[in-house]
Every structure is written in structure tokens, then in C-alpha cells.
Amino acid sequence: MTIADQVFIAMMAVWIVAELALVAVMRANASGDSHRDRGTLPLVIVAIGGALGGAAWLTWTGIGAWPAAWVPTLRWVGAAGIAIGLAIRWTAVLTLRRYFTVTVAIRADHKLVDWGLYRYVRHPSYSGGIVALLGLGLGTGGWLAGLVILVPITLAILQRIRVEDAALAEGLGAVYRDWCARTPALVPRLWTRDLPR
């Protein structure tokens, strides 16, 4: 096993632990929050589990494998992508602090957070998650495994964003709708969409 393999595997482990920590620690407090998840948390969990299982099988069988000469470089690139994605995701989580929940929920005292990474995108936590997934996909050892990781999980996240935007627009009103009109969902300067007024 090369150093690149070891670093990539270590970053995968860090990613898994970080995601499990979010689920364990950051669930919405049922006593003061209005839950509006609409089944998107189980959807994302199933997408992640299925995608990782499928990618592991494809990597094990060698179907859609990268050329062998590319693998060490892609392991390093993948590890870097996971690290960058985690840094973005955790910066977003720590910026929101108590407003961050794993389930879609609106607190009774919920306020719009529009500073830090939130100045540039509405959902930097998801942006970071997708960057980490891209790194995971690049480093797996195959282009097909990478697609199996990236596509279903990203589609599940996009559905979750729709649910979350609707819940926040309902809970925060015009201030959130106005912010949506000028702030893209995932990528700076891309995909700004208005919500119904």
C-alpha cells in the first residue's frame, strides 16, 4: 500500500467519523424546533449507503477502473478534495452553531445567517459535502465508482435543498425569499433562483 493510499484511506475515515458526529450530535432539539424534514434525512442516508456500497463493489471488481498510472495522483487529489470539502462543511456548521441541525427544522427564535460562507451560497455545508464526495469519488480507483458516489448523493442533497428552502421561506418569510433571490444555493455566482412570494 502506497503513502497515497494510506492518506486517502485516512481521509475517508475522517469523513465517515465527521458525518457520524454530525448525525449523533447535531439532531434538532424536538422541544423547541418545528421539524420539516419530509423524509429527506433517510433519503440522504440511503443514498450515501447505497452509493458507497456500489462504489466499493465496482472498485473491488475493477469495473470502470482508472488507468493504473493515474491512481496514485488521483488518491492525492481525492484526499485533498475530502479535506477541502470537510473544511467548508465544518466552517458552515460552526457558523450556524445552534441553528445547524441534521433534520430540517425551524427554531422558534430562528434568524437568517447571511455572513461568512453564507454571504456566497445558501447551503455551504452541502457544497462542502459535495466537494468531499467528489474527492472520495476521484480517489476510489474508478471513474464509474466515482459517478456512483457523486450522482445519487448529489440528487438526494438537491431534493433536501428544495425542502429546506421551502421550510426556511415559510419560517422566515420575505427575508429568506429575498436572500434566495440574490444568493445561489451551492456554487457562488451560479444557480440563484427565486422562491414563490
N, C-alpha and C positions, 0 to 999 in steps of 0.2 A: 504494500500500500504506500503510495507516494505522500509527500507532505501536502500536496494539493488535495488529495483525497481526504486526509485527516482533517485539514482545515474545513473543507466543505462539510464533512460529517459533523464536526463540532458545531458549525454554524446552523446546520439542520437541527441539531439537538437544542441549541439556544432558542431557535424559532419555535420549536414544539413546546419547550418549557414556558416561553413568554406567552404563547397563546393559551396554554392551560392556566397560567397565572391570571390572565385576564378573565377567563371564564369563571375561575374559582373565586376571585377577589372582587371583581367589578360588577357583579349582578346587581340589577336595580333593587333598591330597598322597597319592598312591597308596601310598607306602611305609609310612605309619603309620595309615592310615584303613581302615575297613571300609565299602565302598561299598554303599549300599542304595537306589539311586535308582529302580530298577524302571521305567526309561524315562520318568520324569516330566520330566526336563530337555528332551529332544527334544519332548515333548508341549507344554510351555510355549513353547518356541521356535517350533514350528509354529503354535501358536495366536496368538502375537504377530505373526508374519509374515503369516499369513492374514488376521487381523483388521485389521492396518494396511493391507494391500493392498486389502481390501474397502472399508474406510473411505475410502481415497484415491479409489477408483473412484466411490463414492457421492458424495463431495464434488465430484469433477470433473464428474459428470453432473448434480448438483443434486438428486438423488433424496432426499427426506426432509430438505430444507434447512430451517434455521431461518428465520423471518421476517427479512428484511434489517435491520430496525431493531434486532433483538436481537443481531446478530453482534458488533458492537464490544464490548458488555458481556460477552458470553459468551467472547470472546477473552481479556479481562482476567481473568474468573473462571477460565477454563481454565488460563491461565498461573499464577495463584495456586495452583490445585489441584495442578499439576505441581510447583511449588516446595515446597508443604507436604508432598506425598507423598514427594518426594526427601529432604526434611529428616528425615521419620520413618524412611524406609528406611535412610538412611545412619547415622542415630543408632543404629538397631538393629544394623546391620552393625558399626559401631565398638564397640558394647557387647560383642558376641560376640567380636570380634577373631579370634583364630586358630580358634575353633570355627565361624565362619561359612564355609560352602562353597557353591558353586553346585550341586554334586551333593549328594544326600542321603548323608551319610557320618557315621560314628561314629568318633571318635578313640579310641585306646587309653586315653588319660587323660581322656576326656570327662567334664565336670561340668555339672550343671544351672546355667544362668544365670537367676536369678529377680529381678534388680534392674533399675533403670532402666525403660525401657518394658516390659520383660518382667515387671514387677510387675502390669501391667494386662492384657496379652494374651500368648499364647504365640508368636505369629508377627507381631510388629510390622513386620518387613521386608516381609511380604506385605501387611499393612494399608496401609503407605505406598505400596507398588506399586499397590494398587487405588485409593487416593486420587489418585495421579498419573495413572492411567488414566482415572479419572472426569474429571479436569481436561482431559486430552487429548481425551476424548470430547466434553465440553462445548464446547471451542474449535474443533472440526473444521469447524463450519459446518452441521452437520445432526444432527437427533435420531437418525436411522437409523444414520448413521455412528458416532455415539456408542455406540449399542447394539451395533453390530458390533465395536467396540473392547472394550467393557466385558464383555459376556456370555461369549464364548468364552474369553477370557483368565482371567476370574474362575473359570469352571468348571475350567479346567486347573489353576489355583492351588489350588482346593479339593481336587482329586484329589491334588495334590502334598502338601498338608497331611495328608491321610489316610495317605499313605505315610510322610511324615516323622514324624508322631506315632507310628505303629506301630514304626518303626525306633528312635526315641528311647525308647519304652516298653520295647522289647526290650533296648536297650543300657544304659539307666539304671535299669530296674526300677521298684520301688514308688515311689521318689522322684518319677519323672516322672509316673506314673499319678496319684499324689496331687495333684501340681501341676495336671494336666489337669482333675481333678475340681473345682478351685476357680478356675481361670484360663481365661477364654474364649479361643477361637482367634484371632479377628480384631478384634472390637469390644468395648471394655470393657463389662462387665455383660451381655453377650449371647453366647449360644451356648457355654455351658460344657457339655462332655459328658465323661462318664467313659469311660475305656478299659477293656477287659476285664482283670480282675485275674489 
